[in-house]
Amino acid sequence: MIPTRKDQRRNPRFDAEAYRRRNIVERCILWLKENRRLATRFEKLAVNFLAMVKLAMIRRCFRLLEPSDRT
């Protein structure tokens, strides 16, 4: 968290639930950016970009479901 300046009021109340949700969203964006086509915004049309996002999420789900030999 960023500290407040001296001329400001006290720190705003820390919302743990909002912080937890933010972490989930940031990790999801990180997973999506593993796909180079999404990270560089290769698709210019919004409908095509959304389709690629959906495909990337399906790929992520399959990765989570398949048994891993990496452990």
Helices and strands as residue ranges (DSSP letters): H 16-33, H 36-39, H 46-65
